[in-house]
Amino acid sequence: MDLIRIIFAILLPPVGVFLQVGLAGAFWLNILLTLLGYIPGIIHAVWIIAKR
């Protein structure tokens, strides 16, 4: 399942984070990071998925 989340994290970072944590604060932070720059959103999403 983590492989699917990481693929989503690369393609659409907020979706990967949502699948991992739901509507928690990390999800909203990832949306903000993705809007500010796609790469920071990817890094944050992969970090959240790998951390848990």
GUDRENRO-224479 format. One line per 4 residues: their letters; for each residue x, y, z of C-alpha. Coordinates in Angstrom, 1 decimal. Each point is the difference from the previous one (the first is absolute). Layout:
<sites>
a = X:Y:Z; ...
</sites>
This chain:
<sites>
mdli = 0.0:0.0:0.0; 2.9:2.4:0.7; 1.1:-0.4:-3.7; -3.4:1.3:-1.2
riif = 0.2:2.9:2.5; 3.4:1.0:-1.2; -1.1:-0.1:-3.6; -2.9:2.3:0.9
aill = 2.4:2.1:1.9; 2.1:0.5:-3.1; -2.9:0.7:-2.3; -2.4:1.8:2.3
ppvg = 1.7:0.7:3.4; -3.2:0.9:2.0; -1.7:-3.2:-1.0; 3.0:-2.1:1.3
vflq = -0.1:1.9:3.3; -3.8:-0.3:0.2; 0.2:-3.8:-0.4; 2.5:-0.1:2.8
vgla = -1.4:2.4:2.6; -3.5:1.1:-1.1; -1.0:3.6:0.5; 2.6:0.7:2.7
gafw = 2.3:3.0:0.1; 2.6:-1.7:-2.1; -2.5:-0.2:-2.9; -0.7:3.8:0.1
lnil = 3.7:0.8:0.3; 0.7:-2.2:-3.0; -2.6:1.9:-2.1; 1.7:3.2:1.0
ltll = 3.4:-1.3:-0.9; -1.2:-1.4:-3.3; -1.6:3.4:-0.9; 3.2:1.8:0.8
gyip = 2.1:-2.5:-2.0; -0.5:-3.5:-1.3; 3.3:-1.3:1.2; -0.4:1.0:3.7
giih = -3.4:-1.7:-0.1; 1.5:-3.2:-1.3; 2.8:0.0:2.6; -2.5:0.6:2.8
avwi = -2.3:-2.8:-1.2; 2.7:-2.6:-0.4; 1.3:1.0:3.5; -3.4:-0.4:1.6
iakr = -0.5:-3.4:-1.7; 3.5:-1.3:0.9; -0.3:1.3:3.6; -3.1:-2.1:0.8
</sites>
